[in-house]
Amino acid sequence: MTRGGTDKNRDTPERRCLVTGNRDSKSGLIRFVVGPGDMVVPDILERLPGRGMWVSADRDAIKTAVQKRAFSRGAKKQVTAPPDLADMVESGLLRRVTDLISLARKSGAAVAGYEKTKAWLVSGEAQILLQAADGSERGKAKLRPPNGPDSLIEFMTASELGLSFGRENVIHGALAGGGLTTRVVEEAARLQGLRVKHVGDRPAGKGTTTI
């Protein structure tokens, strides 16, 4: 299993990173295309037309691609990559993760709140534990991920989790098994590479991930 619980043995298409030259499954990379005005734009959903250019889902790799003009080499022409491209990717991935958790909630595959989360953990229904990065460590320590660290997502702030559940703040949440949860885990793994290792290194909303 790779970061975020994705299985590298799955028969998934592979692409080559512009920066490292390494081949990886698409789930571990970010697709970019050349948009209007020869501007490089991230294609988080992998639906935009044009030739795709792939970079590892890692903040340093994306910054290097911008600084070393890797996108111009990949596009075989001069293109412009905005200096804040890594931030754009992070914002897009965060939106993707919050949307997927919201869909899980609407389908009955996600709950929020300490008591509901605890009940799902006790019953075995919870497959993934969600914990706010800026929540009380004492409070979070009372709940354990169902399958160890690989089933814990702890990269979003309470306000970010709140967006997924239609609340102002959420500290604890849980996801049941199923396709939506698999997609949340995969997208969270990509988001992990765009976020720094320690809460407090960046402004609120730029937390960490432990998956």
C-alpha positions, 0 to 999 in steps of 0.5 A, spaced: 500 500 500 502 507 498 501 513 502 493 514 503 492 507 502 492 506 495 494 500 492 500 500 487 499 493 484 492 495 482 492 495 474 492 503 473 495 507 468 502 510 469 505 517 467 512 519 467 513 525 472 516 531 468 521 533 474 523 526 477 522 522 470 519 517 475 513 513 472 507 512 477 500 511 477 496 517 475 493 517 483 500 519 485 501 525 480 497 531 478 495 533 470 497 539 467 495 542 461 496 549 457 490 553 457 488 560 453 494 564 453 499 559 453 498 559 461 499 552 465 493 550 469 492 544 473 487 539 471 485 536 478 479 532 475 483 530 469 478 532 464 481 538 460 482 538 453 489 538 450 496 534 451 497 532 459 503 534 463 504 530 469 508 532 475 508 528 482 503 530 487 508 534 491 509 541 493 517 541 491 516 537 485 511 542 482 515 548 485 521 545 481 517 544 475 515 552 475 522 554 476 526 549 471 521 551 466 519 543 465 512 545 462 515 548 456 519 542 455 513 538 456 509 542 451 515 543 446 514 550 446 514 556 451 509 556 456 507 560 462 507 557 469 504 561 474 509 562 481 503 560 485 501 554 481 503 549 487 498 553 491 493 553 486 493 545 486 493 545 493 486 549 493 483 545 487 485 538 491 482 541 498 476 543 494 475 536 491 476 532 498 471 537 501 466 535 495 467 528 496 466 528 503 460 532 502 457 527 497 459 521 502 455 525 508 449 526 503 449 518 501 449 516 509 457 514 508 459 519 513 458 522 520 461 528 524 461 529 531 464 526 537 458 521 539 456 519 532 464 518 530 465 514 536 459 509 535 461 508 528 468 506 531 465 501 536 460 498 531 465 497 526 462 501 521 467 506 520 473 505 515 476 512 516 477 516 522 477 524 520 480 528 525 481 536 525 489 538 525 487 544 529 483 540 534 484 538 541 490 533 542 487 530 548 480 530 545 482 526 539 486 521 543 480 519 545 478 516 538 483 511 535 483 509 527 479 503 526 485 500 522 491 504 525 495 510 522 493 508 515 485 509 516 486 516 519 486 523 515 488 528 519 490 534 514 484 539 514 482 544 519 476 544 523 473 549 519 475 545 512 471 539 515 465 543 517 465 545 509 464 538 508 458 537 513 455 543 513 457 546 519 462 551 522 467 547 525 468 539 525 473 536 529 471 528 529 468 525 523 468 518 520 467 515 513 464 508 512 467 503 506 465 504 499 467 507 493 466 514 495 471 513 501 476 510 496 476 516 492 477 521 498 483 517 501 486 517 494 485 525 493 487 526 500 493 522 499 495 527 493 493 533 498 498 530 503 504 532 498 502 539 497 501 540 505 507 541 510 509 537 515 507 541 521 501 545 523 503 552 524 508 552 519 503 556 514 497 560 515 490 556 518 487 552 513 494 549 511 494 543 515 498 536 515 496 529 513 496 523 517 493 517 513 
